[in-house]
Amino acid sequence: MFAAFRALRSGFPQATATQTQLDDIARLLNGRPRQTLNLDTPEDALAREIQQIQTRVALDS
C-alpha cells in the first residue's frame, strides 16, 4: 500500500503512466483507512455520503 506513496515521491514517470497504473494508485490511496474519517476509507465515506443524499432526495420527493 505504501508502495504507491513511494512510487509517486521517488520520481514515478507520471507523464508516461498508463491510465491503468494511475487507476491502481488511486485505488490503493482511496482504499486506505484515514484517522480523520474515523478509520473509514475515503471510498466508504463517499459511499455513505451518497447514500444519505439519495435517502434525503427520496424522502423529499
Backbone as JSON, one array per atom type, in Angstrom:
{
  "sequence": "MFAAFRALRSGFPQATATQTQLDDIARLLNGRPRQTLNLDTPEDALAREIQQIQTRVALDS",
  "N": [[0.82, -1.18, 0.0], [1.9, 1.24, 0.81], [3.61, 1.45, -1.22], [2.57, 2.89, -3.3], [2.74, 5.54, -2.41], [5.53, 5.77, -2.19], [6.27, 5.34, -4.84], [5.2, 7.56, -6.14], [6.58, 9.63, -4.9], [9.19, 9.05, -5.48], [9.87, 9.74, -8.05], [8.13, 8.66, -9.95], [7.21, 8.0, -13.25], [5.06, 10.05, -14.16], [4.14, 11.36, -16.42], [4.26, 9.47, -18.4], [2.76, 7.42, -17.47], [0.35, 4.82, -17.57], [-3.23, 4.8, -17.9], [-4.29, 2.69, -16.49], [-2.29, 2.17, -14.59], [-2.41, 4.56, -13.12], [-5.04, 4.37, -12.19], [-4.76, 2.13, -10.53], [-3.07, 3.17, -8.54], [-4.72, 5.18, -7.5], [-6.78, 3.57, -6.48], [-5.4, 2.21, -4.47], [-4.71, 4.36, -2.77], [-7.25, 5.41, -2.1], [-8.38, 3.3, -0.82], [-7.29, 3.17, 1.63], [-7.51, 3.29, 5.14], [-8.44, 6.2, 7.02], [-7.58, 8.3, 9.68], [-8.89, 10.71, 10.12], [-11.35, 10.16, 9.14], [-12.53, 8.56, 10.98], [-11.29, 6.08, 10.85], [-12.38, 5.01, 8.58], [-12.4, 4.28, 5.07], [-11.69, 6.55, 2.37], [-13.24, 5.84, 0.2], [-15.36, 4.38, 1.38], [-16.47, 6.39, 2.99], [-17.35, 8.23, 1.07], [-19.28, 6.66, -0.25], [-21.13, 6.35, 1.82], [-21.95, 9.02, 2.19], [-23.15, 9.53, -0.31], [-25.26, 7.71, -0.19], [-26.73, 8.81, 1.93], [-27.51, 11.25, 0.81], [-29.08, 10.34, -1.33], [-31.13, 9.12, 0.1], [-32.26, 11.33, 1.41], [-33.17, 12.8, -0.81], [-35.04, 11.01, -1.84], [-36.9, 11.0, 0.22], [-37.79, 13.61, 0.12], [-39.17, 13.7, -2.22]],
  "CA": [[0.0, 0.0, 0.0], [2.78, 2.4, 0.85], [4.35, 1.47, -2.48], [2.02, 3.97, -4.12], [3.35, 6.78, -1.93], [6.95, 5.74, -2.56], [6.39, 5.47, -6.3], [4.91, 8.94, -6.53], [7.63, 10.51, -4.39], [10.53, 8.69, -5.99], [10.04, 10.05, -9.47], [7.28, 7.84, -10.81], [7.05, 8.72, -14.53], [3.64, 10.37, -14.28], [3.82, 11.78, -17.79], [4.16, 8.3, -19.27], [1.99, 6.38, -16.79], [-0.88, 4.43, -18.25], [-4.43, 5.04, -17.1], [-4.42, 1.55, -15.59], [-1.37, 2.39, -13.47], [-2.96, 5.64, -12.32], [-6.22, 3.83, -11.52], [-4.28, 1.27, -9.45], [-2.58, 4.03, -7.48], [-5.9, 5.8, -6.89], [-7.46, 2.53, -5.72], [-4.61, 1.98, -3.26], [-4.82, 5.51, -1.88], [-8.62, 5.57, -1.64], [-8.74, 2.15, -0.01], [-6.53, 3.23, 2.87], [-8.27, 3.92, 6.23], [-7.96, 7.51, 7.45], [-7.95, 8.66, 11.04], [-9.84, 11.82, 10.06], [-12.65, 9.59, 8.78], [-12.8, 7.53, 12.0], [-10.7, 4.86, 10.3], [-13.05, 4.58, 7.35], [-11.66, 4.62, 3.86], [-12.37, 7.59, 1.59], [-14.24, 5.17, -0.64], [-16.52, 4.09, 2.23], [-17.06, 7.66, 3.42], [-18.07, 8.76, -0.08], [-20.46, 5.82, -0.47], [-22.07, 6.69, 2.89], [-22.49, 10.35, 1.87], [-24.05, 9.38, -1.46], [-26.45, 7.02, 0.3], [-27.5, 9.77, 2.72], [-28.11, 12.21, -0.13], [-30.15, 9.64, -2.06], [-32.22, 8.92, 1.05], [-32.92, 12.63, 1.6], [-33.88, 13.14, -2.05], [-36.19, 10.12, -1.94], [-37.89, 11.43, 1.22], [-38.32, 14.9, -0.3], [-39.95, 13.55, -3.45]],
  "C": [[0.87, 1.25, 0.0], [3.64, 2.48, -0.41], [3.85, 2.59, -3.39], [2.62, 5.31, -3.72], [4.8, 6.86, -2.36], [7.12, 5.96, -4.05], [6.18, 6.91, -6.73], [6.02, 9.89, -6.07], [8.97, 10.25, -5.04], [10.68, 8.9, -7.49], [9.28, 9.12, -10.39], [7.02, 8.62, -12.1], [5.59, 9.04, -14.82], [3.24, 10.74, -15.7], [3.62, 10.58, -18.71], [3.36, 7.16, -18.63], [0.73, 6.08, -17.58], [-2.07, 4.73, -17.33], [-4.64, 3.91, -16.1], [-3.52, 1.72, -14.38], [-1.91, 3.48, -12.55], [-4.21, 5.19, -11.56], [-5.82, 2.94, -10.35], [-3.79, 2.1, -8.27], [-3.75, 4.69, -6.75], [-6.65, 4.8, -6.02], [-6.72, 2.26, -4.42], [-4.78, 3.13, -2.27], [-6.23, 5.65, -1.3], [-9.1, 4.4, -0.78], [-8.05, 2.12, 1.34], [-7.34, 3.93, 3.96], [-7.61, 5.23, 6.66], [-8.46, 7.82, 8.85], [-9.0, 9.77, 11.04], [-11.24, 11.36, 9.68], [-13.05, 8.49, 9.75], [-12.42, 6.14, 11.5], [-11.53, 4.21, 9.21], [-12.13, 4.89, 6.19], [-12.39, 5.76, 3.16], [-13.48, 7.0, 0.72], [-15.51, 4.88, 0.15], [-17.24, 5.37, 2.65], [-17.87, 8.28, 2.27], [-19.36, 7.97, -0.33], [-21.53, 6.14, 0.57], [-22.74, 8.04, 2.61], [-23.49, 10.28, 0.71], [-25.35, 8.72, -1.02], [-27.34, 7.97, 1.1], [-28.2, 10.78, 1.82], [-29.27, 11.56, -0.87], [-31.36, 9.42, -1.16], [-32.99, 10.22, 1.26], [-33.73, 13.02, 0.37], [-35.14, 12.29, -2.18], [-37.28, 10.55, -0.95], [-38.53, 12.75, 0.82], [-39.24, 14.79, -1.52], [-41.39, 13.22, -3.17]]
}
